[in-house]
Amino acid sequence: MMDKYIRVARVYPAVIGMLPTCILLAMCMGEWFPQYEAVAGNVKWVVCLVGGTALASMAVGYLVRELFKETSKWLFQYQMFKKDETEMPTTKMLLWQNAAISPAYHKVIAAKVKAEFGIKMPTAEEEKADLDLAKKTIAEAVNQIRQNCRGDEILRQYNIEFGFCRNYLGAGVWSILFILCIGVANIFCSWLPWWAIGIALGVQVLLMLACYLLLEARGETYAKYLFATFTGKK
């Protein structure tokens, strides 16, 4: 049985991201066979949708999922949060200069990190003296905290939501490229009405924008619950 994270955070973004492109391709197939409409009538649209869904299923292969994930990481995640995770919400939330949590709660987390992992979290003075080193220390501590809280189901759900938004961005990039290719081909072949291409492109851009805006919000929600789970564990 497929793991829930793989299914929701990787497979679903691949399918949904490529579905507009596949529907356009299915509509093109209808234009290639004009006699098809005379024979099948309105059934054409049902077949186009089924065909589009079937083609989308081809995007669920391991290599394609990995392509979408890596595209998302390099174009979006690493730009927003840095490859070493020093700009992740989980890191920024534990900076003294960040007012997202109270100083008292900050001290509770730091004390437990020291007790559990032997990692000394940077003080406010150390953070001011070397912010980059403080971020790297916090990022290392957060990795340990994640491992410590790995079995929590609610935390896992937040992680899945973050993964879905991130991976959809990669799928959306490739989908837009394919839609543009279809548009270029349509200039010469006139397979599709331009409104169909415009709608597919517009929907994809809007969905990507929504996921981009949700990415940091999901990360912040994940960070808050991660630290609450960690400090609440006996």
CYANA upper distance limits for C-alpha pairs under 8 A (distance plus 0.5 A):
  2 MET  CA      6 ILE  CA      7.31
  2 MET  CA      7 ARG  CA      6.85
  3 ASP  CA      7 ARG  CA      6.66
  4 LYS  CA      8 VAL  CA      6.42
  4 LYS  CA      9 ALA  CA      8.40
  5 TYR  CA      9 ALA  CA      5.79
  5 TYR  CA     10 ARG  CA      7.66
  5 TYR  CA    160 ILE  CA      6.18
  6 ILE  CA     10 ARG  CA      5.61
  6 ILE  CA     11 VAL  CA      6.75
  7 ARG  CA     11 VAL  CA      5.35
  7 ARG  CA     12 TYR  CA      6.75
  8 VAL  CA     12 TYR  CA      5.71
  8 VAL  CA     13 PRO  CA      7.94
  8 VAL  CA    160 ILE  CA      7.32
  8 VAL  CA    164 PHE  CA      7.13
  9 ALA  CA     13 PRO  CA      7.08
  9 ALA  CA    160 ILE  CA      5.89
  9 ALA  CA    161 GLU  CA      7.37
  9 ALA  CA    162 PHE  CA      8.37
  9 ALA  CA    163 GLY  CA      5.46
  9 ALA  CA    164 PHE  CA      4.51
  9 ALA  CA    165 CYS  CA      8.28
  9 ALA  CA    167 ASN  CA      7.38
 10 ARG  CA     14 ALA  CA      6.90
 10 ARG  CA     65 ARG  CA      6.74
 10 ARG  CA     69 LYS  CA      8.00
 10 ARG  CA    163 GLY  CA      7.86
 10 ARG  CA    164 PHE  CA      6.99
 10 ARG  CA    167 ASN  CA      6.83
 11 VAL  CA     15 VAL  CA      6.76
 11 VAL  CA     60 VAL  CA      6.12
 11 VAL  CA     65 ARG  CA      7.31
 12 TYR  CA     16 ILE  CA      6.47
 12 TYR  CA    164 PHE  CA      8.15
 13 PRO  CA     17 GLY  CA      6.06
 13 PRO  CA    164 PHE  CA      6.64
 13 PRO  CA    165 CYS  CA      8.38
 13 PRO  CA    167 ASN  CA      6.64
 13 PRO  CA    168 TYR  CA      5.10
 13 PRO  CA    171 ALA  CA      7.05
 14 ALA  CA     18 MET  CA      6.65
 14 ALA  CA     56 ALA  CA      8.42
 14 ALA  CA     59 ALA  CA      6.60
 14 ALA  CA     60 VAL  CA      6.59
 14 ALA  CA     64 VAL  CA      8.39
 14 ALA  CA     65 ARG  CA      6.90
 14 ALA  CA     68 PHE  CA      7.75
 14 ALA  CA    167 ASN  CA      8.23
 14 ALA  CA    168 TYR  CA      7.27
 14 ALA  CA    171 ALA  CA      6.08
 15 VAL  CA     19 LEU  CA      6.45
 15 VAL  CA     56 ALA  CA      5.85
 15 VAL  CA     57 SER  CA      6.74
 15 VAL  CA     59 ALA  CA      6.81
 15 VAL  CA     60 VAL  CA      6.99
 16 ILE  CA     20 PRO  CA      8.29
 16 ILE  CA     56 ALA  CA      8.33
 17 GLY  CA    168 TYR  CA      6.78
 17 GLY  CA    171 ALA  CA      5.57
 17 GLY  CA    172 GLY  CA      5.72
 17 GLY  CA    175 SER  CA      6.81
 17 GLY  CA    204 GLN  CA      7.97
 18 MET  CA     22 CYS  CA      6.73
 18 MET  CA     56 ALA  CA      6.36
 18 MET  CA     59 ALA  CA      7.67
 18 MET  CA    171 ALA  CA      7.24
 18 MET  CA    172 GLY  CA      7.82
 18 MET  CA    174 TRP  CA      8.46
 18 MET  CA    175 SER  CA      5.93
 19 LEU  CA     23 ILE  CA      6.61
 19 LEU  CA     52 GLY  CA      7.04
 19 LEU  CA     53 THR  CA      7.04
 19 LEU  CA     56 ALA  CA      5.99
 20 PRO  CA     24 LEU  CA      6.81
 20 PRO  CA    175 SER  CA      8.18
 20 PRO  CA    200 ALA  CA      6.11
 20 PRO  CA    204 GLN  CA      8.19
 21 THR  CA     25 LEU  CA      6.81
 21 THR  CA    175 SER  CA      6.64
 21 THR  CA    178 PHE  CA      7.14
 21 THR  CA    179 ILE  CA      6.37
 21 THR  CA    200 ALA  CA      7.84
 22 CYS  CA     26 ALA  CA      6.62
 22 CYS  CA     51 GLY  CA      8.34
 22 CYS  CA     52 GLY  CA      5.07
 22 CYS  CA     53 THR  CA      7.59
 22 CYS  CA     55 LEU  CA      6.43
 22 CYS  CA     56 ALA  CA      6.49
 23 ILE  CA     27 MET  CA      6.68
 23 ILE  CA     48 CYS  CA      7.10
 23 ILE  CA     49 LEU  CA      6.69
 23 ILE  CA     51 GLY  CA      7.98
 23 ILE  CA     52 GLY  CA      4.92
 23 ILE  CA     53 THR  CA      7.96
 24 LEU  CA     28 CYS  CA      6.74
 24 LEU  CA     52 GLY  CA      8.23
 24 LEU  CA    192 LEU  CA      8.38
 24 LEU  CA    196 ALA  CA      8.10
 24 LEU  CA    197 ILE  CA      7.88
 24 LEU  CA    200 ALA  CA      8.46
 25 LEU  CA     29 MET  CA      6.82
 25 LEU  CA     52 GLY  CA      7.72
 26 ALA  CA     30 GLY  CA      7.13
 26 ALA  CA     48 CYS  CA      5.49
 26 ALA  CA     49 LEU  CA      7.77
 26 ALA  CA     51 GLY  CA      6.53
 26 ALA  CA     52 GLY  CA      6.04
 27 MET  CA     31 GLU  CA      7.20
 27 MET  CA     48 CYS  CA      6.53
 27 MET  CA    192 LEU  CA      7.74
 28 CYS  CA     32 TRP  CA      6.92
 28 CYS  CA    191 TRP  CA      6.06
 28 CYS  CA    192 LEU  CA      6.92
 29 MET  CA     33 PHE  CA      7.26
 30 GLY  CA     34 PRO  CA      7.19
 30 GLY  CA     36 TYR  CA      7.44
 30 GLY  CA     37 GLU  CA      8.04
 30 GLY  CA     44 LYS  CA      7.86
 30 GLY  CA     48 CYS  CA      8.07
 31 GLU  CA    191 TRP  CA      6.47
 31 GLU  CA    192 LEU  CA      8.27
 32 TRP  CA    191 TRP  CA      8.29
 33 PHE  CA     37 GLU  CA      8.39
 34 PRO  CA     38 ALA  CA      8.01
 35 GLN  CA     39 VAL  CA      7.00
 36 TYR  CA     40 ALA  CA      6.44
 36 TYR  CA     41 GLY  CA      8.24
 36 TYR  CA     44 LYS  CA      8.12
 37 GLU  CA     41 GLY  CA      5.40
 37 GLU  CA     42 ASN  CA      8.05
 37 GLU  CA     44 LYS  CA      6.88
 40 ALA  CA     44 LYS  CA      6.49
 42 ASN  CA     46 VAL  CA      7.99
 43 VAL  CA     47 VAL  CA      6.75
 44 LYS  CA     48 CYS  CA      6.55
 45 TRP  CA     49 LEU  CA      6.72
 46 VAL  CA     50 VAL  CA      6.68
 47 VAL  CA     51 GLY  CA      6.29
 48 CYS  CA     52 GLY  CA      6.42
 49 LEU  CA     53 THR  CA      6.64
 50 VAL  CA     54 ALA  CA      6.61
 51 GLY  CA     55 LEU  CA      6.59
 52 GLY  CA     56 ALA  CA      6.56
 53 THR  CA     57 SER  CA      6.76
 54 ALA  CA     58 MET  CA      7.42
 55 LEU  CA     59 ALA  CA      7.81
 56 ALA  CA     60 VAL  CA      7.88
 59 ALA  CA     64 VAL  CA      6.42
 59 ALA  CA     65 ARG  CA      7.75
 60 VAL  CA     64 VAL  CA      7.00
 60 VAL  CA     65 ARG  CA      6.64
 61 GLY  CA     65 ARG  CA      6.73
 62 TYR  CA     66 GLU  CA      6.68
 63 LEU  CA     67 LEU  CA      6.64
 64 VAL  CA     68 PHE  CA      6.74
 65 ARG  CA     69 LYS  CA      6.65
 66 GLU  CA     70 GLU  CA      6.54
 67 LEU  CA     71 THR  CA      6.53
 67 LEU  CA    170 GLY  CA      8.35
 68 PHE  CA     72 SER  CA      6.66
 68 PHE  CA    167 ASN  CA      6.67
 68 PHE  CA    168 TYR  CA      8.15
 68 PHE  CA    169 LEU  CA      8.41
 68 PHE  CA    170 GLY  CA      5.00
 68 PHE  CA    171 ALA  CA      5.57
 68 PHE  CA    174 TRP  CA      8.22
 69 LYS  CA     73 LYS  CA      6.76
 69 LYS  CA    166 ARG  CA      8.10
 69 LYS  CA    167 ASN  CA      5.57
 69 LYS  CA    170 GLY  CA      6.56
 69 LYS  CA    171 ALA  CA      8.36
 70 GLU  CA     74 TRP  CA      6.64
 70 GLU  CA    170 GLY  CA      7.92
 71 THR  CA     75 LEU  CA      6.42
 71 THR  CA     76 PHE  CA      8.45
 71 THR  CA    170 GLY  CA      5.41
 71 THR  CA    171 ALA  CA      8.49
 72 SER  CA     76 PHE  CA      5.91
 72 SER  CA     77 GLN  CA      6.86
 72 SER  CA    166 ARG  CA      6.39
 72 SER  CA    167 ASN  CA      6.08
 72 SER  CA    168 TYR  CA      8.08
 72 SER  CA    169 LEU  CA      6.12
 72 SER  CA    170 GLY  CA      4.64
 72 SER  CA    171 ALA  CA      8.30
 73 LYS  CA     77 GLN  CA      5.04
 73 LYS  CA     78 TYR  CA      6.14
 73 LYS  CA    166 ARG  CA      7.94
 73 LYS  CA    167 ASN  CA      8.50
 73 LYS  CA    170 GLY  CA      8.36
 74 TRP  CA     78 TYR  CA      5.98
 74 TRP  CA     79 GLN  CA      7.60
 75 LEU  CA     79 GLN  CA      6.91
 75 LEU  CA    170 GLY  CA      8.41
 76 PHE  CA     80 MET  CA      6.56
 76 PHE  CA    166 ARG  CA      8.12
 76 PHE  CA    169 LEU  CA      8.20
 77 GLN  CA     81 PHE  CA      6.18
 77 GLN  CA     82 LYS  CA      7.48
 77 GLN  CA     83 LYS  CA      8.24
 77 GLN  CA    166 ARG  CA      7.60
 78 TYR  CA     82 LYS  CA      4.72
 78 TYR  CA     83 LYS  CA      5.36
 78 TYR  CA     85 GLU  CA      8.45
 79 GLN  CA     83 LYS  CA      8.47
 80 MET  CA     87 GLU  CA      7.60
 80 MET  CA     88 MET  CA      8.35
 81 PHE  CA     85 GLU  CA      6.14
 81 PHE  CA     86 THR  CA      7.09
 81 PHE  CA     87 GLU  CA      4.70
 81 PHE  CA     88 MET  CA      5.21
 81 PHE  CA     89 PRO  CA      8.36
 82 LYS  CA     86 THR  CA      6.62
 82 LYS  CA     87 GLU  CA      6.23
 82 LYS  CA     88 MET  CA      7.89
 84 ASP  CA    136 LYS  CA      8.18
 84 ASP  CA    139 ALA  CA      8.23
 85 GLU  CA     91 THR  CA      7.79
 85 GLU  CA    139 ALA  CA      6.78
 86 THR  CA     91 THR  CA      6.42
 86 THR  CA     92 LYS  CA      7.98
 86 THR  CA    135 LYS  CA      5.82
 86 THR  CA    136 LYS  CA      6.48
 86 THR  CA    138 ILE  CA      8.39
 86 THR  CA    139 ALA  CA      6.41
 87 GLU  CA     91 THR  CA      6.73
 87 GLU  CA     92 LYS  CA      6.65
 87 GLU  CA    135 LYS  CA      8.39
 88 MET  CA     92 LYS  CA      6.75
 88 MET  CA    219 GLY  CA      8.02
 89 PRO  CA     93 MET  CA      6.31
 89 PRO  CA    216 GLU  CA      7.76
 89 PRO  CA    219 GLY  CA      6.27
 89 PRO  CA    220 GLU  CA      5.79
 89 PRO  CA    223 ALA  CA      6.75
 90 THR  CA     94 LEU  CA      7.44
 90 THR  CA    139 ALA  CA      8.22
 90 THR  CA    142 VAL  CA      7.41
 90 THR  CA    219 GLY  CA      7.93
 90 THR  CA    220 GLU  CA      7.52
 90 THR  CA    222 TYR  CA      8.34
 90 THR  CA    223 ALA  CA      5.25
 90 THR  CA    224 LYS  CA      8.35
 91 THR  CA     95 LEU  CA      7.50
 91 THR  CA    135 LYS  CA      7.00
 91 THR  CA    138 ILE  CA      6.36
 91 THR  CA    139 ALA  CA      6.07
 91 THR  CA    142 VAL  CA      7.62
 92 LYS  CA     98 ASN  CA      7.31
 92 LYS  CA    135 LYS  CA      8.15
 93 MET  CA     98 ASN  CA      6.63
 93 MET  CA     99 ALA  CA      8.40
 93 MET  CA    100 ALA  CA      6.58
 93 MET  CA    101 ILE  CA      7.53
 93 MET  CA    223 ALA  CA      7.98
 94 LEU  CA     98 ASN  CA      7.65
 94 LEU  CA    101 ILE  CA      8.29
 94 LEU  CA    106 HIS  CA      7.26
 94 LEU  CA    138 ILE  CA      7.61
 95 LEU  CA    127 GLU  CA      8.16
 95 LEU  CA    135 LYS  CA      8.11
 96 TRP  CA    103 PRO  CA      8.05
 96 TRP  CA    106 HIS  CA      8.39
 96 TRP  CA    123 THR  CA      8.26
 96 TRP  CA    124 ALA  CA      6.16
 96 TRP  CA    127 GLU  CA      7.98
 97 GLN  CA    124 ALA  CA      8.32
101 ILE  CA    105 TYR  CA      6.96
101 ILE  CA    106 HIS  CA      7.13
102 SER  CA    106 HIS  CA      6.67
103 PRO  CA    107 LYS  CA      6.74
104 ALA  CA    108 VAL  CA      6.91
105 TYR  CA    109 ILE  CA      6.84
106 HIS  CA    110 ALA  CA      6.71
107 LYS  CA    111 ALA  CA      6.50
108 VAL  CA    112 LYS  CA      6.79
108 VAL  CA    231 THR  CA      7.95
109 ILE  CA    113 VAL  CA      6.62
109 ILE  CA    227 PHE  CA      7.84
109 ILE  CA    231 THR  CA      6.92
110 ALA  CA    114 LYS  CA      6.72
110 ALA  CA    120 LYS  CA      7.77
110 ALA  CA    121 MET  CA      6.18
111 ALA  CA    115 ALA  CA      6.72
112 LYS  CA    116 GLU  CA      6.37
112 LYS  CA    231 THR  CA      7.62
113 VAL  CA    117 PHE  CA      6.12
113 VAL  CA    118 GLY  CA      7.24
113 VAL  CA    119 ILE  CA      6.59
113 VAL  CA    120 LYS  CA      7.80
113 VAL  CA    121 MET  CA      8.02
113 VAL  CA    141 ALA  CA      7.52
113 VAL  CA    145 ILE  CA      8.32
114 LYS  CA    118 GLY  CA      4.94
114 LYS  CA    119 ILE  CA      5.34
114 LYS  CA    120 LYS  CA      5.90
114 LYS  CA    121 MET  CA      7.82
115 ALA  CA    119 ILE  CA      8.49
117 PHE  CA    141 ALA  CA      8.39
117 PHE  CA    144 GLN  CA      7.87
119 ILE  CA    141 ALA  CA      7.27
121 MET  CA    134 ALA  CA      8.29
121 MET  CA    137 THR  CA      7.34
121 MET  CA    138 ILE  CA      7.11
121 MET  CA    141 ALA  CA      8.41
122 PRO  CA    126 GLU  CA      6.13
122 PRO  CA    127 GLU  CA      6.49
122 PRO  CA    134 ALA  CA      6.23
122 PRO  CA    137 THR  CA      7.92
122 PRO  CA    138 ILE  CA      8.29
123 THR  CA    127 GLU  CA      6.59
124 ALA  CA    128 LYS  CA      6.83
125 GLU  CA    129 ALA  CA      6.77
126 GLU  CA    130 ASP  CA      6.67
126 GLU  CA    131 LEU  CA      8.18
126 GLU  CA    134 ALA  CA      7.68
127 GLU  CA    131 LEU  CA      5.35
127 GLU  CA    133 LEU  CA      8.24
127 GLU  CA    134 ALA  CA      5.85
130 ASP  CA    134 ALA  CA      6.83
131 LEU  CA    135 LYS  CA      6.71
132 ASP  CA    136 LYS  CA      6.84
133 LEU  CA    137 THR  CA      6.69
134 ALA  CA    138 ILE  CA      6.70
135 LYS  CA    139 ALA  CA      6.55
136 LYS  CA    140 GLU  CA      6.75
137 THR  CA    141 ALA  CA      6.81
138 ILE  CA    142 VAL  CA      6.59
139 ALA  CA    143 ASN  CA      6.89
140 GLU  CA    144 GLN  CA      7.20
141 ALA  CA    145 ILE  CA      6.79
142 VAL  CA    146 ARG  CA      6.65
143 ASN  CA    147 GLN  CA      6.97
144 GLN  CA    148 ASN  CA      6.72
145 ILE  CA    149 CYS  CA      6.74
145 ILE  CA    226 LEU  CA      8.31
145 ILE  CA    227 PHE  CA      8.50
145 ILE  CA    230 PHE  CA      7.22
146 ARG  CA    150 ARG  CA      6.29
146 ARG  CA    226 LEU  CA      7.86
148 ASN  CA    230 PHE  CA      7.93
149 CYS  CA    155 LEU  CA      8.47
149 CYS  CA    226 LEU  CA      7.87
149 CYS  CA    229 THR  CA      7.44
149 CYS  CA    230 PHE  CA      6.86
150 ARG  CA    155 LEU  CA      8.30
150 ARG  CA    156 ARG  CA      7.95
151 GLY  CA    156 ARG  CA      8.17
152 ASP  CA    156 ARG  CA      6.72
153 GLU  CA    157 GLN  CA      6.78
154 ILE  CA    158 TYR  CA      6.96
155 LEU  CA    159 ASN  CA      6.77
155 LEU  CA    222 TYR  CA      7.26
155 LEU  CA    225 TYR  CA      7.24
155 LEU  CA    226 LEU  CA      7.07
156 ARG  CA    160 ILE  CA      6.68
157 GLN  CA    161 GLU  CA      6.79
158 TYR  CA    162 PHE  CA      6.79
158 TYR  CA    218 ARG  CA      7.51
158 TYR  CA    221 THR  CA      7.93
158 TYR  CA    222 TYR  CA      6.02
159 ASN  CA    163 GLY  CA      6.58
159 ASN  CA    222 TYR  CA      7.24
160 ILE  CA    164 PHE  CA      6.55
161 GLU  CA    165 CYS  CA      6.90
161 GLU  CA    218 ARG  CA      7.43
162 PHE  CA    166 ARG  CA      6.71
162 PHE  CA    215 LEU  CA      6.63
162 PHE  CA    218 ARG  CA      6.03
162 PHE  CA    219 GLY  CA      6.86
163 GLY  CA    167 ASN  CA      6.44
164 PHE  CA    168 TYR  CA      6.42
165 CYS  CA    169 LEU  CA      7.10
165 CYS  CA    211 CYS  CA      5.41
165 CYS  CA    212 TYR  CA      7.54
165 CYS  CA    214 LEU  CA      7.50
165 CYS  CA    215 LEU  CA      6.39
166 ARG  CA    170 GLY  CA      7.67
166 ARG  CA    211 CYS  CA      7.68
166 ARG  CA    212 TYR  CA      8.05
166 ARG  CA    215 LEU  CA      7.04
167 ASN  CA    171 ALA  CA      6.96
168 TYR  CA    172 GLY  CA      6.40
168 TYR  CA    208 MET  CA      7.64
168 TYR  CA    211 CYS  CA      7.73
169 LEU  CA    173 VAL  CA      6.78
169 LEU  CA    208 MET  CA      6.10
169 LEU  CA    211 CYS  CA      7.36
169 LEU  CA    212 TYR  CA      7.67
170 GLY  CA    174 TRP  CA      7.17
171 ALA  CA    175 SER  CA      6.60
172 GLY  CA    176 ILE  CA      6.54
172 GLY  CA    204 GLN  CA      6.85
172 GLY  CA    205 VAL  CA      8.15
172 GLY  CA    208 MET  CA      6.77
173 VAL  CA    177 LEU  CA      6.88
174 TRP  CA    178 PHE  CA      6.75
175 SER  CA    179 ILE  CA      6.63
175 SER  CA    204 GLN  CA      8.18
176 ILE  CA    180 LEU  CA      6.61
176 ILE  CA    201 LEU  CA      6.94
176 ILE  CA    204 GLN  CA      7.47
176 ILE  CA    205 VAL  CA      8.36
177 LEU  CA    181 CYS  CA      6.76
178 PHE  CA    182 ILE  CA      6.71
179 ILE  CA    183 GLY  CA      6.65
179 ILE  CA    197 ILE  CA      7.54
179 ILE  CA    200 ALA  CA      8.05
179 ILE  CA    201 LEU  CA      7.21
180 LEU  CA    184 VAL  CA      6.74
181 CYS  CA    185 ALA  CA      6.75
182 ILE  CA    186 ASN  CA      6.48
183 GLY  CA    187 ILE  CA      7.06
183 GLY  CA    197 ILE  CA      7.27
184 VAL  CA    188 PHE  CA      7.89
185 ALA  CA    189 CYS  CA      6.67
185 ALA  CA    190 SER  CA      8.29
186 ASN  CA    190 SER  CA      5.08
186 ASN  CA    191 TRP  CA      6.18
186 ASN  CA    192 LEU  CA      7.10
192 LEU  CA    196 ALA  CA      7.41
192 LEU  CA    197 ILE  CA      7.94
193 PRO  CA    197 ILE  CA      7.61
194 TRP  CA    198 GLY  CA      6.59
195 TRP  CA    199 ILE  CA      6.52
196 ALA  CA    200 ALA  CA      6.71
197 ILE  CA    201 LEU  CA      6.62
198 GLY  CA    202 GLY  CA      6.48
199 ILE  CA    203 VAL  CA      6.47
200 ALA  CA    204 GLN  CA      6.71
201 LEU  CA    205 VAL  CA      6.72
202 GLY  CA    206 LEU  CA      6.67
203 VAL  CA    207 LEU  CA      6.64
204 GLN  CA    208 MET  CA      6.65
205 VAL  CA    209 LEU  CA      6.65
206 LEU  CA    210 ALA  CA      6.71
207 LEU  CA    211 CYS  CA      6.74
208 MET  CA    212 TYR  CA      6.54
209 LEU  CA    213 LEU  CA      6.72
210 ALA  CA    214 LEU  CA      6.64
211 CYS  CA    215 LEU  CA      6.45
212 TYR  CA    216 GLU  CA      8.16
213 LEU  CA    217 ALA  CA      7.66
214 LEU  CA    218 ARG  CA      6.37
215 LEU  CA    219 GLY  CA      6.71
216 GLU  CA    220 GLU  CA      6.65
217 ALA  CA    221 THR  CA      6.79
218 ARG  CA    222 TYR  CA      6.58
219 GLY  CA    223 ALA  CA      6.64
220 GLU  CA    224 LYS  CA      6.79
221 THR  CA    225 TYR  CA      6.86
222 TYR  CA    226 LEU  CA      6.44
223 ALA  CA    227 PHE  CA      6.86
224 LYS  CA    228 ALA  CA      6.75
225 TYR  CA    229 THR  CA      6.46
226 LEU  CA    230 PHE  CA      6.64
227 PHE  CA    231 THR  CA      6.54
228 ALA  CA    232 GLY  CA      6.50
229 THR  CA    233 LYS  CA      6.78
